[in-house]
Amino acid sequence: MTAIDNMHRTHYTNQIELGLLGQRATVAGWIEDLRDIGKVVFLTVRDVRGVAQAVVSGQSINIIRDKPRQSAVIVSGLVQSSKSKDFSLEIKADAVVILNDAIHPLPIDPTGRVESALDKRIDSRALDLRNPKTASIFLLRSVILKNIRHTLSTNGFVEVNTPKIIGSASEGGANLFEFEYFKKPAYLAQSPQVYKEQLILALDRVFEIASYYRAEKSHTVRHLSEFLSVDIEAAFTNMNEVIDIAELVLMNIFSFNTSIPESEMNVSKPLSSMLPKPSLIPKPKFPLKRLSYEQCVEDLKKQGENIEIGDDLSDASLRVLGEMHQGFYFILDWPTKLKPFYIKEKENDPRLSHSFDLQYGHLELISGGQRQHDPNRLKERLIEQNLNPDNFKHHLRVFNWGMPPHSGWGLGFDRLIMALTNLDNIREAVLYPRDVDRLTP
């Protein structure tokens, strides 16, 4: 029987509080600091919820003395008052077990006292997560995903799971990862678009939270080859109705994060104080500003931009717009030719479409709109975009089974986290990012 078999964690570090005074507690984590003053060693133990101090004396000193920091440890003893300025309570340890030594030198300093470049941190991501500021980003991701699921589920959406291995390009284009699938060509899905449209034929409202893949050779701070997307599709809805749902999702995220219960976060400090930047971005004013594409073009012209109606908005143009319209805002009614084949054109002006993007400054977070539900017009749109309708025959036939009008959107979740936490690089918001240069760890 090993030592760990006789010791079991009874509390996380943030649970060492006044109610435990004089009682026994056992915590488990990693050695963050050791202060040896001879007959006593002050041991700081960090776990996922915070940090606690233990006072080690007697025979246990020989176990802990000179042990490398970041070694895994379990400590047991009575909770007592502390004279430390950093801890009001501490554990008077009578049992200490080193579970596994950390081999030094470590590749990075997980306490954050010595800063490391982002690439080096990602190379050692599991160790990097012991830094509370790094961990807080991913605790935030977890809480927001839970919140989004709750918002959509309580508004009649059914969570679904669509294939990620597909037999043809779901949205056209060349930015697909192709591979051999049992001697047939196959691709990694770049979105769930065709599947979520098919599913609303019976399920009415669906959503999916999943990873998707785009083989773009982008070297920017906001593009990844693998990304997490939140997608919805809703039958019998128009563009404005799904815009309202997007606003509701965002509104609930901000309402939730103004007072996150500590029990939800499993941390001992307010989330905002743990993030890499001082706090979350300010809560936006709802309803959000809704600008037409044509209005944006006119605004850009007034700023001296060389742009005409029908042109796409370049990154430089979006940065100018982002300076003019701070925070979150929608751009509506994009030119039909700039949008995928499944977006419906406007009845009174087919040059424009029932489409929208949600921006945070220059950063696009959501793209969506009303879909083309007429099978004949859908075929025409495919041909207009130089796509072969035969490659979409399994999708097109569904539209002959009573396809209702429908609308939807996709949210780049990693970009949302990047925006909420004021991060400079999307790779900081992803545990193990994948891009042109990175396939490991």
ChimeraX attribute file (.defattr): number of C-alpha atoms within 10 A of each C-alpha:
attribute: neighborCount
match mode: 1-to-1
recipient: residues
	/A:1	5
	/A:2	7
	/A:3	13
	/A:4	14
	/A:5	7
	/A:6	7
	/A:7	17
	/A:8	15
	/A:9	14
	/A:10	13
	/A:11	13
	/A:12	22
	/A:13	24
	/A:14	19
	/A:15	17
	/A:16	22
	/A:17	14
	/A:18	13
	/A:19	9
	/A:20	14
	/A:21	16
	/A:22	14
	/A:23	12
	/A:24	16
	/A:25	23
	/A:26	22
	/A:27	27
	/A:28	26
	/A:29	24
	/A:30	24
	/A:31	24
	/A:32	21
	/A:33	16
	/A:34	19
	/A:35	12
	/A:36	15
	/A:37	8
	/A:38	9
	/A:39	9
	/A:40	15
	/A:41	20
	/A:42	21
	/A:43	23
	/A:44	19
	/A:45	26
	/A:46	27
	/A:47	20
	/A:48	20
	/A:49	19
	/A:50	17
	/A:51	21
	/A:52	25
	/A:53	26
	/A:54	26
	/A:55	20
	/A:56	26
	/A:57	18
	/A:58	12
	/A:59	11
	/A:60	16
	/A:61	21
	/A:62	13
	/A:63	14
	/A:64	21
	/A:65	16
	/A:66	10
	/A:67	14
	/A:68	17
	/A:69	18
	/A:70	24
	/A:71	18
	/A:72	20
	/A:73	20
	/A:74	21
	/A:75	26
	/A:76	22
	/A:77	21
	/A:78	17
	/A:79	23
	/A:80	21
	/A:81	15
	/A:82	16
	/A:83	10
	/A:84	10
	/A:85	6
	/A:86	9
	/A:87	12
	/A:88	15
	/A:89	20
	/A:90	25
	/A:91	28
	/A:92	23
	/A:93	24
	/A:94	17
	/A:95	18
	/A:96	24
	/A:97	17
	/A:98	18
	/A:99	16
	/A:100	11
	/A:101	15
	/A:102	15
	/A:103	11
	/A:104	10
	/A:105	8
	/A:106	12
	/A:107	14
	/A:108	18
	/A:109	17
	/A:110	24
	/A:111	18
	/A:112	14
	/A:113	8
	/A:114	8
	/A:115	11
	/A:116	15
	/A:117	8
	/A:118	14
	/A:119	12
	/A:120	12
	/A:121	20
	/A:122	22
	/A:123	16
	/A:124	17
	/A:125	18
	/A:126	15
	/A:127	17
	/A:128	24
	/A:129	20
	/A:130	21
	/A:131	18
	/A:132	22
	/A:133	21
	/A:134	21
	/A:135	20
	/A:136	24
	/A:137	24
	/A:138	18
	/A:139	18
	/A:140	21
	/A:141	18
	/A:142	13
	/A:143	16
	/A:144	22
	/A:145	15
	/A:146	12
	/A:147	18
	/A:148	18
	/A:149	19
	/A:150	14
	/A:151	19
	/A:152	20
	/A:153	15
	/A:154	10
	/A:155	11
	/A:156	14
	/A:157	20
	/A:158	18
	/A:159	16
	/A:160	16
	/A:161	13
	/A:162	17
	/A:163	10
	/A:164	16
	/A:165	14
	/A:166	16
	/A:167	15
	/A:168	16
	/A:169	22
	/A:170	20
	/A:171	20
	/A:172	18
	/A:173	11
	/A:174	11
	/A:175	15
	/A:176	21
	/A:177	16
	/A:178	18
	/A:179	13
	/A:180	9
	/A:181	12
	/A:182	7
	/A:183	7
	/A:184	8
	/A:185	12
	/A:186	18
	/A:187	19
	/A:188	21
	/A:189	24
	/A:190	25
	/A:191	23
	/A:192	25
	/A:193	19
	/A:194	17
	/A:195	16
	/A:196	23
	/A:197	27
	/A:198	19
	/A:199	19
	/A:200	23
	/A:201	19
	/A:202	10
	/A:203	17
	/A:204	19
	/A:205	27
	/A:206	24
	/A:207	26
	/A:208	20
	/A:209	21
	/A:210	17
	/A:211	17
	/A:212	17
	/A:213	20
	/A:214	20
	/A:215	17
	/A:216	15
	/A:217	13
	/A:218	14
	/A:219	11
	/A:220	10
	/A:221	14
	/A:222	15
	/A:223	20
	/A:224	26
	/A:225	22
	/A:226	17
	/A:227	20
	/A:228	17
	/A:229	23
	/A:230	21
	/A:231	24
	/A:232	29
	/A:233	30
	/A:234	27
	/A:235	21
	/A:236	13
	/A:237	18
	/A:238	17
	/A:239	21
	/A:240	16
	/A:241	16
	/A:242	21
	/A:243	24
	/A:244	13
	/A:245	17
	/A:246	20
	/A:247	16
	/A:248	17
	/A:249	18
	/A:250	21
	/A:251	18
	/A:252	15
	/A:253	19
	/A:254	18
	/A:255	11
	/A:256	14
	/A:257	18
	/A:258	14
	/A:259	11
	/A:260	15
	/A:261	13
	/A:262	14
	/A:263	8
	/A:264	10
	/A:265	17
	/A:266	15
	/A:267	23
	/A:268	17
	/A:269	13
	/A:270	17
	/A:271	24
	/A:272	20
	/A:273	13
	/A:274	19
	/A:275	22
	/A:276	18
	/A:277	13
	/A:278	12
	/A:279	15
	/A:280	19
	/A:281	14
	/A:282	10
	/A:283	16
	/A:284	14
	/A:285	10
	/A:286	11
	/A:287	11
	/A:288	15
	/A:289	14
	/A:290	15
	/A:291	16
	/A:292	14
	/A:293	23
	/A:294	18
	/A:295	13
	/A:296	18
	/A:297	22
	/A:298	16
	/A:299	15
	/A:300	20
	/A:301	14
	/A:302	10
	/A:303	13
	/A:304	9
	/A:305	14
	/A:306	11
	/A:307	15
	/A:308	13
	/A:309	14
	/A:310	16
	/A:311	13
	/A:312	15
	/A:313	18
	/A:314	11
	/A:315	11
	/A:316	11
	/A:317	19
	/A:318	19
	/A:319	15
	/A:320	17
	/A:321	20
	/A:322	18
	/A:323	11
	/A:324	13
	/A:325	16
	/A:326	14
	/A:327	20
	/A:328	23
	/A:329	20
	/A:330	21
	/A:331	20
	/A:332	25
	/A:333	21
	/A:334	25
	/A:335	22
	/A:336	21
	/A:337	19
	/A:338	16
	/A:339	20
	/A:340	16
	/A:341	24
	/A:342	21
	/A:343	23
	/A:344	27
	/A:345	25
	/A:346	17
	/A:347	10
	/A:348	7
	/A:349	10
	/A:350	13
	/A:351	15
	/A:352	22
	/A:353	23
	/A:354	25
	/A:355	29
	/A:356	25
	/A:357	25
	/A:358	25
	/A:359	21
	/A:360	21
	/A:361	20
	/A:362	21
	/A:363	20
	/A:364	20
	/A:365	21
	/A:366	23
	/A:367	19
	/A:368	25
	/A:369	30
	/A:370	27
	/A:371	27
	/A:372	23
	/A:373	21
	/A:374	17
	/A:375	16
	/A:376	12
	/A:377	14
	/A:378	20
	/A:379	20
	/A:380	14
	/A:381	22
	/A:382	20
	/A:383	13
	/A:384	12
	/A:385	15
	/A:386	12
	/A:387	18
	/A:388	13
	/A:389	16
	/A:390	11
	/A:391	15
	/A:392	18
	/A:393	11
	/A:394	12
	/A:395	17
	/A:396	20
	/A:397	12
	/A:398	15
	/A:399	19
	/A:400	12
	/A:401	9
	/A:402	10
	/A:403	20
	/A:404	19
	/A:405	18
	/A:406	24
	/A:407	30
	/A:408	30
	/A:409	26
	/A:410	23
	/A:411	21
	/A:412	16
	/A:413	24
	/A:414	23
	/A:415	28
	/A:416	21
	/A:417	21
	/A:418	21
	/A:419	22
	/A:420	18
	/A:421	21
	/A:422	16
	/A:423	18
	/A:424	12
	/A:425	16
	/A:426	19
	/A:427	22
	/A:428	22
	/A:429	23
	/A:430	22
	/A:431	17
	/A:432	18
	/A:433	18
	/A:434	18
	/A:435	20
	/A:436	13
	/A:437	9
	/A:438	14
	/A:439	10
	/A:440	9
	/A:441	12
